[in-house]
Amino acid sequence: MSGMTVYKRRRDELIKKLGRSVAIVKGAPEQTRSHDTEYPYRQDSDFFYLTGYTEPGAACIIDPNNQDHPFQMFVLPQDPKKEVWTGWRLSFEETEKKFGCDRAADIAEFENSALESLKKATKVYTNLNHNKDHHHTVLEWLQQVRKEVQRSGGGPEGIESLGAITHEMRLIKDAHEVELMEKAAQISADAHIRAMQASKPGIFEYQLQAVLEHHFVYEGGAGPAYTSIVGAGDNATVLHYVKNADEVKDGDMILIDAAAEYQMYAADITRTFPANGTFTKAQRELYDVVLKAQKAVIEAAKPGVPYKTLHELDLKLLVEGMLEIGLLEGSYDEIIEEKKYQDYFMHNTGHWLGLDVHDMGKYMVDGESRSLEPGMVFTVEPGIYVNSRSDAPERFRGIGVRIEDNILITEEGNRNLTDGVPKEVDEIEALMGRK
Ligand SMILES: [Mn+2]
C-alpha cells in the first residue's frame, strides 16, 4: 500500500460516516518561536490523516453533497518571490494530481467554498484543535449561512468535532501506519542502544540527548516525537524532567524517555540503566519490580481484554513488588485503598500511540473500558520513583525507574515494536560492556 490510496480510503470512510454533513478541515497554523523565527512546521494530525499533505497554509472540504468536487483542497498559490525563500509550491493542477483531490484552489477561495458547502449540509464537522481562530471562523460562517437560508429551511444544525469520527479511525492502525510505526520504533530503539553505549560517569545529560537526537535525524526521522527526557540520579524521579542539564555521576541510574517521529508517526520508549554499566543491589531490586510488572502487562495484552485491566495488573504487581523489597510497608489492601503507592507510582500504565505521542481515541466507551482490538498501538510503561527527599529506605532514594515499550495488538496477541532495545539486566550490562 503506497502513494495516496491510503488517504483516499480514509476519506471514503469519512464520507460514509458524514452522511449529509460536511467536513471543513484546516491545516495547522505556523507557530512563532521568537520574533520572526518559527518552529519547524508540523501538520495537524487529522488533516494529515485525511490528505497526506504536509505543507503549511492549507485547508480542505470533504463534502458528500458536492457531486462534482467531494474533496477540495485549498493551498497557498504559486508566488515566485515568496518561493525563493520558502521553496517551490505545486500548481493547483499538480496538487490535484498528487493528492487526488477533485479540485485544488487558492486558499483565498476557502471561505466562499465553505459557505457554499454549509448551505446544503445537515451538520459541519471540523477539527477542534489548538487553532481557536479556526473554531471562531467556522462558527461565524455557520451563523452567516443560517441567516441566509433561514427562510428556505436549510442550513446546518451545529458543529461537531471531526475527531469524533477520525480519532476512532486513527485508533485502529492500517498496514501502512504499522509500517511507519515499526520504522519509528526501530530508529528509536537503536538510538537508545547508542545512548547506553555512550553513557559513563562524567558525561552530561544533554550529551546523551544529543546522541539520541542525532540518530533520530540521521536515520530520516523528523526529530524527537516529544521533548526528550534524560535524567540521571534524582532527576530520573522528576516525571517531566526536560532540562537535561546535569552531569552524570558514578552510581547514578539514568532514565531516558525519548523517541523519534518518522513520517509523522511517533514512537515512545523509556529505558533506565546504571550510568557506569553495573546495577547496584538496590537499583536492581527496584528495577526488577518494574520489569516484572512491565513484562506481565505486555503478556496480558491481547484482543478482547479490557484496556483498564492492564493498569490494574500493573498496579497489583508494582505494589506487591514494593512490599516485597520493603519500599512500602503495611497491608496490600490498605495501600491500594489509601493509594499509598502514589508516593512512588503516580501515573497511568500507558496511552494510545500513533500520529500523536498521546494519540487520540477514547479509553472508555459507554462508560466501560474499551476492549483491545487488532491494530491498536499503545505504550506499557510502569515506573517507580523514589526522590532524594522521600522518607523511603535510604538505599532506594534518588532512583527513578521506568521501562516503556510500544505494543501493537494483533489477531494472535501482540507484537512489541520496540523490543530492539534490551531491558533485561544481563543484556543491559553486556551491552554497556562493563561485564
Ligand atoms: Mn509514554
Boltz pocket constraint, residues with backbone or C-beta under 6 A from the ligand:
constraints:
  - pocket:
      binder: B
      contacts: [[A, 268], [A, 351], [A, 357], [A, 379], [A, 381], [A, 404]]
      max_distance: 6.0
